[in-house]
Amino acid sequence: MTDKPKPVYLFAGGRSGNRKKQGVLLERMFRELGIASPTVAYSGAASGDDRSFFRFIAGELTQAGADKVVHAVIAPLSADLDKARSVLEGADIVFISGGDVEAGMEILKEKNMLDFIKRLYRQGKPFFGISAGAIMLAERWVRWRDPDDDSSAELFPCLDFAPIICDTHDEADGWEELQTALTLAEDGALGYGLATGSGIKVFSDGRVEALGGEVYQYRNRQGRVERIEDVTPSD
């Protein structure tokens, strides 16, 4: 018997000037999940499990209220995957790091970690991600088979814990990649742009709550992408 999957928290991250705001959102997440001083499992596949990046993020999470942050190392050839699974399973909450979305998904697939991670989610393990990690927790993302050919764009699957399409901190460029992804999606598909310092809480049925600021919202309407009403925080 499994617990009901928990809402997934997706944060934009971004410029260092927004660290305080992001810290407030992380504190709110821990509080809403009812986890006091949690142990956080850190999955850094998208950054190649870069240790300096881990140390930086671990400091941010600890400052926001985490008791400890444990690195579930997956990417290196020498990674002890049994240990990584133990870290992920034993933590109160799992964090998916930023980096490169496609590379992160490929590593999880190559290391046969996808089914294990998805099972944890179905059993009720809370997950959250920042930047590329937020996109990995969503339904799918876009890549180009040929970076010099716009027509080579295609969607690829992500973890799909948050059944949406989203992008993070790309407001300065008008959410071009998000709009490309939506163009390739089905009619009626919705996409969310998480501006720097903001985030969303996504329920398993696709409901979305904005956190920390307004969230851009786009829709595929018969193959054309249109911006619709922003999602605004309820408090």
N, C-alpha and C positions, 0 to 999 in steps of 0.2 A: 504494500500500500504506500502511495506517495502523497506528500503534502502538496497543496496547491502552489504552483510556481509564484514566487514573490515578484512584485514590480521591479523593473530594471531601471537603474538610474544612469542617465547618459549626460556627461558634462563636456562643455566645449574646451575648457582649459584656455590656453592662449598666453597673452602677454603677462610678464611678471607683475605688472601693476595691478592685476586682478587676483593676486594670490589670496588677499584677505577675503574677497568676495567668494572665491572658490572654497576657502576654508569654512565659511559660514554655511555654504551649501552642503559640504561634506558632514559638518556637525548636524545639520538638519536631517540628512539621510540616516545617519547612525541613530538619531533620536526616533525617527519615524519607523525604522525597522525594529526598534526596541532592543538594540544591542548596545549595552554599556561597555565601554573599553574593549572593543572587539579585537580579535586576532584576524588580521587581513592577509589573505594569500595573494601574492603579487605574481601575475602572469605577464612576462615581458617578451613574448614571442615577436610582437610587432617591432620591437627595438633590438632584436637579436639577443635579448637578455643582457643588455648593456648594464654593467654593474654601477657605473657612475649615475646613470639615469635612475636605477633602482634606489640608490642611496638618497638622491634628491627627493624622489616621490615618497619614499618611506618617511622622510622627515616631515613632509607636508601632511601625510596621513596621521602620523603620530601627534603632530601639533593640533590636528582637528579632533583628536580624541581616541585614536586607535591605541590599544595597549601595546601591540607589536605587529610588525609587518614582516612576513616570512616569504622569501623568494622561492617560488616554484620554478626552478630552472628547467627549461624544455629545449631551447634552441640549439645549444652547443652539441657537437657530435658526442662528447663525453658525458652528456647529461644523464643523470640517474632518474629515469622516468618513473620508477616505482616510488622514489622519494618525492618526486614532484606530485604524483597522484595522492600520496599521503598528506602532503602539505595542503593541497586543494581540498581534500575531503575533510581534514581536521579543522579548517579555518571557519570562523563565523561568517565571513563574507569574502567574495573573490573579486579582485580588481584586475581589469584588463588594461594594459598600458597603451600609451601612444606609440607612434612610429609609422610603419608602413602597413596599411590595411591588407593588401594582397599578400605581402610577404608573411605577415602574421598568420593569416589563414592557411597559407601553404605549409608553414612549419607545423601548425597544429594537425593538419591533415597527414603530412609525411611522418610525424611521430605517433600517429594513431591515437591522438588525444581527443578528437572531436566527440566520439560517442561517450567517452567518460565524462567530459565537461558537460555535455548536453544532459546526461543522466543526473548529474549533480543539480542542474537547474530544475529539471522535472521533479526532483525530490524536495525542492523548496529551498535550495541554497541561494542566498541573495548574491547578485552580481551588479557591479557598476564599472563604468569605463570612462576614460577621458580622451578626447581628441580621436586618434585612430582607433583606440580601444572602444570608444562609444560607437563608432561606425561598425566595428567588428561584431558588436552585440546586436546590431540591427539585422534586417532581413537580407539585404544584398547591397552591392556597391558596383561602381563602374571602373573598367580598365580599358586601355587601348592596346590592341595587338600590335599596332604600329603607331608609335608616339607622333609621327609626322602625318598621319592620315586620320582625320576626324571620323571618317566613315567606318573605321575599324573598332569603334567603341562597342563594348558589350558589357552586360551585367554578369556578375559572378556571385555565388551564394556566400553569405556570412553565417553567423551562429543563429540568427533568427530568434533570439530570446525576446527582443523587442520587434514585433511584426510591422515594422515601418522602414522607410528609407530616410536617412538623415546625413547631414554634413556638419562640420564644426568650424568655427572661427574663420569663415570665408566671406564675411559680409563685405569686405573691401573690394572683392572681385565679383560681387553680384551672384554668388552661388552658382557659378558656371557648371561645375562638375555635378552638383545636385540636380540642376535642370537637365543636363545630359542624361543622367541616370533615369529621371522621370520620363524623358522622351522615349526611352527604351522600354519602359514599364507599360503595364496594361492601362486602358482607359479608366480614369477615376482614381488612379494611384496617388497617394499623398506623400509629400516629402517635407522634411522639417530642417530648417537652417538654424543651428544653435550658435548664436553670436557669442563672441568672447565674453567669458564671465557668466554665461547662462547655462541652463541645462533643462532636461525634461525627465519626468517620471513616466514610464510606459508600463501599462498593465498588459496582462497576457491576451486580453481581447482587443488590444490596439488603442485603447483610450490613452490620451496624452495629457499630462499636466505640465505647464511651464513652471520653471524654477529660476528665480533670480533675475528675471527680465523677460521681455517679449521674445517670442520665438517665431521666426519667419515660417510661413506655410505656403506650399505650392501644390498644384494639382495638375495631373495629366488630363486634359480635356480633348478627347478624340485626337490624340497625337501631338497636341500643342500644350505647352506648359504655361500656366497662368498663376500669378500670385493671388492668393486669397487672404482672408482675414487672419492676422497674426493670432497666435495662441498667447494669451496673457496670464500671468500668475493670478491665482485666486486670492492671494493674501499679500 
